[in-house]
Amino acid sequence: MAALICFKPARPGDYPRLGVANGRVERRRLARLRAVRGPIMRPLGTLPGMVPMGNIVRVVPGSVTFSTPGTFFFTVPLFITLIADVNGAGGGGGGGSADCEGCGLTKAADCIKTTGHDINCGGGTDGSGGGASSFNGNVIAGGGGGGTACSNGAGPGAPGGASGGDSNIPGGGAGAGASGAGAVGAGAPAGSNGAAGGRAIKTYSAGSLTVGAAITVVVGAAGPGGNGAPGAPGGVCDCHPTCIAGNPGGPGAGGFVQVSWS
């Protein structure tokens, strides 16, 4: 059995002696120490949140942001509180119309007849939807919908949804792509805007995620904008070379996932 050497004060009255203090003779007692041998005392347990001496670790606050499209792994650090802020990517805007004023209309079904202008919607494309982002497979922020080509005032794409968070905000994530303008100066219809991605925010308390575990993180890609309707040559309206093409829609913003802990 291991032994612990400790010391105990002397009993009252042991080893009296005289001393001088402040010019007066005083009776003092000599402190006597006695060695005592006995077993080492060990703790019976620890309170929640406490760790034994010699194994002490502490939380180091930090954060990391995943913003490149793709799949990644996040290693769970020691934490008291961990927050995952997940944002879906925005959708791209729809392409704008071309102005085919003065064109020979060989495919009238693809054109809109207006006063003084023949507007070519054929060949313009819708914007693409943004990609979804996620944390741990169950905190998900959907991508925003793409805009419509040659929409002539139609509404934007559908906002991205969200699920699995303590707070789920449709359309609260990465920004939407702008619509593609119609042919400059021709009054041609623009495309419609894309829509923003969703946002899901989840807070984890200590013990809800295993320290050292690899958590899957997915980052959604931005939705590309749609193409503007082409002018001549090659336009659906078989226009002459002065036909003005529509503008492409803008891309949405890329998704991202931010993780912070303390």
C-alpha positions as CSV (number, residue, x, y, z in Angstrom):
1,M,0.0,0.0,0.0
2,A,1.4,3.4,-0.9
3,A,2.0,5.9,1.9
4,L,1.4,9.6,2.3
5,I,3.7,11.5,4.7
6,C,1.9,14.5,6.3
7,F,2.5,16.6,9.3
8,K,0.4,17.4,12.3
9,P,0.8,20.4,14.7
10,A,2.1,19.6,18.2
11,R,-0.4,19.2,21.1
12,P,-1.0,22.3,23.1
13,G,1.5,22.7,25.8
14,D,4.3,20.9,24.0
15,Y,7.8,22.4,24.3
16,P,7.2,25.7,26.1
17,R,10.0,28.2,25.6
18,L,10.7,31.9,26.3
19,G,11.1,34.6,23.7
20,V,11.5,38.3,23.5
21,A,9.1,40.5,21.6
22,N,8.8,44.3,21.7
23,G,11.1,44.4,24.8
24,R,9.0,41.9,26.8
25,V,9.6,38.4,27.7
26,E,6.8,36.2,26.4
27,R,6.1,32.5,26.9
28,R,5.8,30.8,23.5
29,R,5.1,27.3,22.5
30,L,7.4,25.5,20.1
31,A,5.4,24.2,17.1
32,R,6.2,20.5,16.9
33,L,5.5,18.6,13.7
34,R,5.0,14.9,13.8
35,A,5.3,12.6,10.8
36,V,2.3,10.4,10.2
37,R,2.2,7.5,7.8
38,G,-1.0,6.4,6.2
39,P,-2.8,5.4,2.9
40,I,-3.1,7.8,0.0
41,M,-6.6,9.4,-0.2
42,R,-8.2,9.1,-3.6
43,P,-11.4,11.0,-4.7
44,L,-14.5,8.9,-4.9
45,G,-15.8,10.8,-7.9
46,T,-16.1,14.1,-9.7
47,L,-19.0,16.5,-10.2
48,P,-20.5,17.0,-13.6
49,G,-18.3,19.3,-15.7
50,M,-15.2,18.6,-13.6
51,V,-12.2,16.7,-14.7
52,P,-9.4,15.1,-12.6
53,M,-6.2,17.2,-12.0
54,G,-3.6,16.2,-14.5
55,N,-6.2,15.7,-17.3
56,I,-7.4,19.2,-17.4
57,V,-8.5,20.5,-20.9
58,R,-10.3,23.6,-21.8
59,V,-12.5,24.9,-24.6
60,V,-10.7,27.0,-27.2
61,P,-13.4,29.2,-29.0
62,G,-13.2,29.3,-32.8
63,S,-15.1,29.3,-36.1
64,V,-14.7,28.0,-39.6
65,T,-16.6,28.8,-42.8
66,F,-17.1,26.4,-45.7
67,S,-17.8,28.4,-48.9
68,T,-16.4,26.3,-51.8
69,P,-19.1,24.1,-53.4
70,G,-18.6,20.5,-52.5
71,T,-18.6,18.0,-49.6
72,F,-16.3,18.4,-46.7
73,F,-15.8,17.0,-43.2
74,F,-15.8,19.0,-39.9
75,T,-14.0,17.5,-36.9
76,V,-16.0,18.3,-33.7
77,P,-13.9,20.2,-31.2
78,L,-14.4,20.3,-27.4
79,F,-17.2,22.8,-26.9
80,I,-19.9,24.0,-24.6
81,T,-22.0,25.6,-27.3
82,L,-21.7,24.9,-31.1
83,I,-23.7,26.8,-33.8
84,A,-24.1,25.6,-37.4
85,D,-25.3,28.4,-39.7
86,V,-26.3,26.7,-43.0
87,N,-27.1,28.8,-46.2
88,G,-28.3,27.5,-49.5
89,A,-27.1,29.0,-52.8
90,G,-29.1,31.6,-54.8
91,G,-30.7,30.9,-58.1
92,G,-29.7,32.6,-61.3
93,G,-31.7,35.2,-63.1
94,G,-33.5,34.4,-66.4
95,G,-32.2,35.7,-69.7
96,G,-33.7,38.7,-71.5
97,S,-35.4,39.0,-74.8
98,A,-33.9,40.1,-78.1
99,D,-35.3,42.9,-80.2
100,C,-36.0,41.8,-83.8
101,E,-37.3,45.0,-85.2
102,G,-37.5,44.8,-89.0
103,C,-36.9,41.1,-89.0
104,G,-38.6,38.7,-91.4
105,L,-40.7,36.5,-89.0
106,T,-40.1,33.0,-90.1
107,K,-41.1,31.5,-86.7
108,A,-43.9,33.8,-85.5
109,A,-44.8,31.5,-82.6
110,D,-41.5,32.3,-81.0
111,C,-42.0,36.1,-81.2
112,I,-44.0,38.7,-79.5
113,K,-45.5,41.3,-81.8
114,T,-45.4,44.8,-80.4
115,T,-45.8,48.3,-81.9
116,G,-42.8,48.8,-84.0
117,H,-40.9,45.8,-82.6
118,D,-40.8,42.1,-83.0
119,I,-39.5,40.7,-79.7
120,N,-37.6,37.4,-80.0
121,C,-38.1,35.1,-76.9
122,G,-36.9,32.0,-78.6
123,G,-33.4,30.9,-77.6
124,G,-33.4,32.7,-74.2
125,T,-33.0,30.3,-71.2
126,D,-34.2,30.3,-67.6
127,G,-31.8,30.7,-64.8
128,S,-30.7,27.6,-62.9
129,G,-31.6,26.9,-59.3
130,G,-29.0,27.2,-56.6
131,G,-27.6,24.1,-54.8
132,A,-28.6,23.0,-51.2
133,S,-26.2,23.2,-48.3
134,S,-26.3,21.0,-45.2
135,F,-24.6,20.1,-41.9
136,N,-24.6,16.6,-40.4
137,G,-27.1,15.5,-43.0
138,N,-30.2,16.9,-41.2
139,V,-29.7,20.7,-41.0
140,I,-30.6,21.7,-44.6
141,A,-30.9,24.9,-46.5
142,G,-32.3,24.5,-50.0
143,G,-31.2,26.5,-53.0
144,G,-33.2,29.3,-54.5
145,G,-35.1,28.8,-57.7
146,G,-34.0,30.2,-61.1
147,G,-35.7,33.1,-62.9
148,T,-37.7,32.8,-66.1
149,A,-36.4,33.9,-69.5
150,C,-38.2,36.6,-71.3
151,S,-40.7,36.8,-68.4
152,N,-42.1,40.2,-69.2
153,G,-42.8,41.0,-65.6
154,A,-43.2,37.5,-64.2
155,G,-42.3,37.0,-60.5
156,P,-38.9,35.7,-59.4
157,G,-38.0,32.0,-58.7
158,A,-39.2,30.3,-55.6
159,P,-37.1,30.9,-52.5
160,G,-35.1,28.1,-51.0
161,G,-36.6,26.2,-48.1
162,A,-34.9,25.2,-44.8
163,S,-35.3,22.4,-42.3
164,G,-33.7,20.8,-39.2
165,G,-32.6,24.0,-37.6
166,D,-33.8,25.7,-34.4
167,S,-34.4,28.6,-36.8
168,N,-35.5,27.9,-40.4
169,I,-35.8,30.8,-42.8
170,P,-37.0,30.3,-46.4
171,G,-35.2,32.7,-48.7
172,G,-32.9,33.8,-45.9
173,G,-29.7,32.4,-47.3
174,A,-27.3,33.3,-50.1
175,G,-28.5,36.0,-52.5
176,A,-30.4,35.7,-55.8
177,G,-29.2,36.3,-59.3
178,A,-30.5,39.4,-61.1
179,S,-32.6,39.1,-64.2
180,G,-31.2,39.5,-67.6
181,A,-32.3,42.8,-69.2
182,G,-34.0,42.8,-72.5
183,A,-32.3,44.2,-75.6
184,V,-31.0,47.7,-74.8
185,G,-33.2,50.5,-75.9
186,A,-35.7,48.2,-77.6
187,G,-38.3,47.8,-74.8
188,A,-37.8,44.0,-74.9
189,P,-38.9,42.0,-71.8
190,A,-36.3,41.2,-69.3
191,G,-36.0,37.8,-67.6
192,S,-37.1,37.5,-64.0
193,N,-34.9,37.4,-60.9
194,G,-33.7,34.3,-59.3
195,A,-34.5,33.6,-55.7
196,A,-32.3,33.5,-52.5
197,G,-31.4,30.2,-50.9
198,G,-32.8,29.1,-47.5
199,R,-31.1,29.4,-44.1
200,A,-31.1,27.0,-41.2
201,I,-29.4,27.7,-37.9
202,K,-28.9,24.9,-35.3
203,T,-27.4,25.2,-31.8
204,Y,-25.8,22.2,-30.1
205,S,-25.0,21.9,-26.4
206,A,-22.1,19.9,-24.9
207,G,-22.5,16.2,-25.4
208,S,-25.0,16.4,-28.3
209,L,-22.1,15.9,-30.8
210,T,-19.2,13.5,-30.1
211,V,-15.9,15.3,-29.7
212,G,-13.6,14.2,-32.5
213,A,-16.4,12.9,-34.8
214,A,-16.3,13.8,-38.5
215,I,-19.4,15.7,-39.5
216,T,-20.4,15.9,-43.2
217,V,-20.7,19.5,-44.5
218,V,-22.2,20.1,-48.0
219,V,-22.0,23.5,-49.7
220,G,-24.4,24.3,-52.5
221,A,-23.2,25.9,-55.8
222,A,-24.5,29.1,-57.1
223,G,-27.2,28.9,-59.8
224,P,-25.9,30.2,-63.2
225,G,-27.9,32.9,-65.0
226,G,-29.9,32.1,-68.1
227,N,-28.8,33.1,-71.6
228,G,-30.3,36.1,-73.3
229,A,-32.2,35.4,-76.5
230,P,-29.8,35.6,-79.4
231,G,-29.8,38.3,-82.1
232,A,-29.1,37.7,-85.7
233,P,-27.6,35.7,-87.2
234,G,-29.0,32.6,-85.6
235,G,-32.0,34.1,-83.9
236,V,-35.3,32.4,-84.0
237,C,-36.8,35.3,-85.9
238,D,-34.3,35.0,-88.8
239,C,-33.4,38.6,-88.2
240,H,-31.0,40.7,-90.2
241,P,-27.5,41.4,-88.7
242,T,-28.7,44.5,-86.9
243,C,-31.0,42.6,-84.6
244,I,-30.1,43.2,-80.9
245,A,-29.6,40.2,-78.5
246,G,-31.0,40.0,-75.0
247,N,-28.8,40.1,-71.9
248,P,-28.0,37.0,-69.8
249,G,-29.3,36.7,-66.3
250,G,-26.9,37.1,-63.4
251,P,-25.7,34.2,-61.3
252,G,-26.9,33.6,-57.8
253,A,-24.6,33.8,-54.8
254,G,-22.8,30.6,-53.6
255,G,-24.0,28.8,-50.6
256,F,-21.9,28.5,-47.4
257,V,-21.9,26.9,-43.9
258,Q,-20.4,28.6,-40.9
259,V,-19.6,26.7,-37.7
260,S,-18.7,28.5,-34.5
261,W,-18.1,27.1,-31.0
262,S,-17.2,28.3,-27.5
